[in-house]
Amino acid sequence: MHQPGAMKEHGTMNQPGTMNQPGAEKSRRTHAGHEPATAPEANVSGQATGGATNEPGAGKARKGRAHEESGNAPATGTDASGRAAGMPTQVGKEQQVKERKQGVKQPTGANAVASPGAAAGGGPAGGQQNVQANVAGGKKAKPEPQQVQQIKAQHANFRAQPKPQQVPAVTYNQNYRIQGSDRWQGHQYEVFRSYHPEWHDQGWYHSHYNRVELIGGGYYYFNNGYWRPAWGYSPSEQYYAYDGPIYVGQHAEPPDRVIADVQGVLQQMGYYKGEVDGLLGPMTREALAGYQADQGLTQTATIDEPTLDALGMS
């Protein structure tokens, strides 16, 4: 028989001998709320339910525990600070506990608020890297005039020396033409389009040109702003790293000095990684082509008038 005031167990059958004393329901609810989440629970009949219970209030307590466990469970991966991704800081944990007590739903997963400075690139280092990447990806600025003058002053007495092991010499070929020059548009490139090597003796060169000089292991002659190899002038001194015209302007500075100046400027601008040797070898020509591409110039890979003007050295 049920005593007056006794509460019938919801969804279960009363067993013989079970006392439905006042206060028993409250005691069972309190006990269920303190049981570990992993311990198996039993219904009133004593049969294991795999953690399920029919007691009023037990479901609410279990939901609270499950919510707390999901909030504290470690997540996979790490953030930019090296901490596991999604793991709250100590301040974040206290805030979550406070908000749970107030019934505020906690954000989880991708909606969770990251700790200050955890986002990649959010700190000063990340911003600096972005600036450096933008500078590296854009066009290089033109050199300052003071910088050019300083480099030219350093090379005032520069003289190149042959380096056939490091910079191999080209050989004479009367059928040689500068590759790609037929596609270079503009009168500034006519000298390159029409260039072909010629073999003459000393008398011929002196009868046609006022200046013929030994520079860096080979003889060159000067004509209208350009130096060219003087093939045949002295067969024993024919070291040329490049076979073609080299523009130096109307000041007629020696070509090795102008090459050294160009190497020095391109080196400071990050294009040229080699030694300043006054030789127009493969590394120097590659650096010239890179600079010309960034400046929107024709990529001749040599020292021409537009390139020397762009460098502020004409």
C-alpha positions in Angstrom: 0.0 0.0 0.0 1.2 3.5 -0.7 1.5 5.8 2.2 -0.2 9.2 1.9 2.2 11.7 0.3 4.5 9.1 -1.2 5.6 9.8 -4.8 5.2 7.1 -7.4 8.4 6.3 -9.3 8.0 7.7 -12.8 8.1 5.0 -15.4 8.9 2.1 -12.9 7.0 -0.4 -10.8 7.0 -0.3 -7.0 8.7 -3.3 -5.6 7.5 -5.0 -2.5 9.2 -3.7 0.6 10.2 -0.4 -1.1 9.6 2.5 1.3 8.4 5.7 -0.3 9.3 7.8 2.7 9.1 11.6 2.4 12.6 12.9 1.5 13.7 9.7 -0.2 13.2 11.2 -3.7 15.4 14.2 -2.8 18.1 11.9 -1.3 18.2 9.7 -4.5 18.5 12.8 -6.7 21.4 14.1 -4.7 23.2 10.8 -4.8 22.7 10.4 -8.6 24.1 13.9 -9.1 27.4 12.9 -7.4 28.0 9.6 -9.2 30.9 9.5 -11.6 30.1 9.8 -15.3 31.7 6.5 -16.1 30.1 4.5 -13.4 27.1 2.3 -14.5 23.8 3.4 -12.9 20.8 1.2 -12.0 17.1 1.8 -12.1 14.8 1.3 -9.2 14.4 -2.4 -10.0 18.2 -2.8 -9.6 19.0 -3.7 -13.2 21.9 -2.0 -14.9 20.9 0.5 -17.6 24.3 1.4 -19.0 24.3 4.8 -17.3 20.5 5.5 -17.9 18.2 6.3 -15.1 14.5 7.1 -14.8 14.8 9.1 -11.7 13.4 12.6 -12.0 16.2 15.2 -12.1 18.9 12.6 -13.1 18.7 13.4 -16.8 19.2 17.1 -16.0 22.3 16.3 -13.9 23.7 14.1 -16.6 23.2 16.7 -19.3 25.1 19.2 -17.1 28.0 16.7 -16.6 28.1 15.9 -20.4 28.2 19.6 -21.2 31.0 20.2 -18.7 33.0 17.2 -20.1 32.6 18.3 -23.7 33.8 21.8 -22.7 36.9 20.4 -21.0 37.8 17.6 -23.5 41.1 18.1 -25.3 40.9 18.8 -29.0 43.3 17.6 -31.7 45.8 19.9 -33.4 47.7 22.9 -32.1 47.3 26.6 -32.5 50.1 29.1 -33.4 51.3 29.3 -29.7 51.8 25.5 -29.6 48.8 24.9 -27.3 46.2 22.3 -28.3 43.7 23.9 -30.7 40.5 24.8 -28.9 41.9 24.4 -25.4 40.8 27.4 -23.3 43.2 29.4 -21.2 42.8 29.5 -17.4 40.8 32.7 -17.7 38.7 31.1 -20.4 38.0 28.1 -18.1 36.8 30.3 -15.3 34.6 32.3 -17.7 33.1 29.1 -19.0 32.3 27.8 -15.5 30.7 31.2 -14.6 28.6 31.2 -17.8 27.5 27.6 -17.3 26.2 28.5 -13.8 24.3 31.4 -15.4 22.9 29.1 -18.1 24.9 30.6 -21.0 25.6 28.2 -23.8 29.3 27.8 -24.5 30.7 28.0 -28.1 32.5 25.0 -29.3 34.6 23.9 -32.3 35.0 26.4 -35.0 32.8 29.0 -33.2 35.0 29.0 -30.0 36.8 32.3 -29.4 40.6 31.9 -29.7 42.9 33.2 -27.0 44.6 36.5 -27.6 47.6 36.2 -30.0 46.8 32.6 -30.8 45.6 33.3 -34.4 48.3 32.8 -37.0 49.7 36.2 -38.1 47.8 38.0 -35.4 50.9 39.2 -33.5 53.6 41.6 -34.5 55.7 38.7 -35.9 52.9 37.7 -38.2 52.4 41.2 -39.4 56.1 41.7 -40.1 56.2 38.5 -42.1 53.3 39.7 -44.2 55.1 43.0 -44.9 58.3 41.2 -45.9 56.3 38.9 -48.2 54.7 41.8 -49.9 58.0 43.6 -50.4 59.6 40.4 -51.7 56.8 39.8 -54.2 56.7 43.3 -55.6 59.0 45.3 -57.9 62.2 46.5 -56.3 62.6 50.2 -55.9 65.2 52.1 -58.0 68.5 52.7 -56.3 69.1 56.0 -54.6 71.4 58.5 -56.5 73.6 58.7 -53.4 74.0 55.0 -53.4 74.9 54.9 -57.1 77.5 57.6 -56.6 79.0 55.8 -53.6 79.4 52.6 -55.6 80.9 54.4 -58.6 83.4 56.1 -56.3 84.4 52.7 -54.9 85.2 51.4 -58.4 87.0 54.5 -59.6 90.2 52.5 -60.2 88.6 49.1 -60.8 90.2 46.7 -63.3 88.8 43.3 -64.0 91.0 40.2 -64.1 90.4 37.1 -66.3 88.7 34.2 -64.4 88.3 31.5 -67.0 87.7 28.8 -64.4 84.8 30.7 -62.8 83.5 32.6 -65.8 84.3 30.6 -69.0 85.3 32.6 -72.1 83.2 32.6 -75.3 84.8 31.6 -78.6 84.8 33.4 -81.9 82.0 32.4 -84.3 81.4 34.6 -87.4 77.9 33.3 -87.7 77.0 34.2 -84.1 73.9 36.4 -83.5 72.5 37.6 -80.2 69.7 35.2 -79.4 66.2 36.8 -79.4 67.5 40.2 -80.5 65.3 40.1 -83.6 62.3 40.5 -81.3 63.7 43.5 -79.4 61.7 46.5 -80.6 63.0 50.1 -80.5 66.0 52.0 -81.9 67.9 51.4 -78.6 68.2 47.7 -79.5 69.3 48.1 -83.1 73.0 47.7 -82.2 72.1 44.3 -80.7 70.0 43.2 -83.6 72.7 44.1 -86.1 75.7 42.8 -84.2 77.9 40.0 -85.5 81.5 39.3 -84.6 84.3 40.5 -87.0 87.9 39.4 -87.2 90.4 42.1 -88.0 94.1 42.9 -87.3 95.4 45.8 -85.3 95.9 48.1 -88.3 92.2 47.7 -89.3 90.9 48.6 -85.8 93.2 51.6 -85.4 92.2 52.9 -88.8 88.5 52.7 -87.9 88.3 53.5 -84.2 90.1 55.9 -81.9 90.0 53.8 -78.8 91.1 50.2 -78.6 92.0 49.0 -75.1 93.0 45.8 -73.3 90.3 45.2 -70.6 89.9 42.2 -68.4 92.0 39.9 -70.6 90.8 41.0 -74.1 90.9 44.0 -76.4 87.7 46.1 -76.9 87.0 49.0 -79.3 84.7 51.9 -78.4 82.1 53.3 -80.9 79.1 55.6 -80.2 78.5 54.7 -76.5 79.3 50.9 -76.8 82.3 48.7 -76.3 82.6 45.6 -78.5 85.2 42.8 -78.5 88.0 43.4 -80.9 88.3 39.9 -82.3 91.7 39.3 -84.0 93.4 42.3 -82.5 95.6 40.1 -80.4 94.9 36.3 -80.7 96.8 35.6 -77.5 94.6 38.0 -75.5 91.0 37.2 -76.3 89.3 36.5 -73.1 85.7 37.6 -73.4 82.9 36.6 -71.0 80.3 38.0 -73.3 80.2 38.5 -77.1 78.2 41.5 -77.8 77.9 45.3 -77.4 78.2 46.8 -73.8 76.6 50.2 -73.3 78.5 52.6 -71.1 77.2 56.0 -72.4 79.0 58.9 -74.0 81.5 59.2 -71.1 83.2 56.2 -72.6 84.1 54.7 -69.2 85.9 51.3 -69.5 83.4 48.4 -69.7 84.8 46.5 -66.7 84.3 49.5 -64.5 80.7 50.0 -65.7 80.0 46.3 -65.3 81.4 46.5 -61.7 79.1 49.4 -61.0 76.1 47.6 -62.3 77.0 44.5 -60.3 77.4 46.6 -57.1 74.0 48.2 -57.5 72.2 45.0 -58.4 73.9 43.3 -55.4 72.5 45.8 -53.0 69.1 45.5 -54.5 69.1 41.7 -54.1 69.3 40.7 -57.7 73.0 39.8 -57.9 74.5 37.2 -55.6 78.0 36.8 -57.0 81.3 38.6 -56.7 81.9 42.1 -58.1 84.4 41.1 -60.8 83.7 43.4 -63.7 82.9 40.4 -66.0 79.6 40.1 -67.8 79.2 36.4 -67.0 76.1 34.2 -66.6 75.3 35.2 -63.1 75.5 38.9 -63.9 73.3 38.5 -67.0 70.7 36.5 -65.0 70.6 39.4 -62.5 70.2 41.9 -65.3 67.3 39.9 -66.8 65.5 39.8 -63.4 65.9 43.5 -62.9 64.7 44.3 -66.5 61.7 42.1 -66.0 60.7 43.8 -62.8 61.1 47.2 -64.4 59.1 46.3 -67.5 62.1 46.6 -69.8 63.1 44.3 -72.7 65.0 41.4 -71.2 68.3 41.6 -73.0 70.3 40.2 -70.1 73.0 42.6 -70.9 73.9 46.3 -70.2 71.8 48.4 -72.7 70.8 52.1 -72.7 67.3 51.7 -71.2 68.7 49.5 -68.3 71.6 51.9 -67.5 69.1 54.8 -67.5 66.8 52.9 -65.2 69.7 52.3 -62.8 70.6 56.0 -62.8 74.0 55.3 -64.2 74.0 56.6 -67.8 
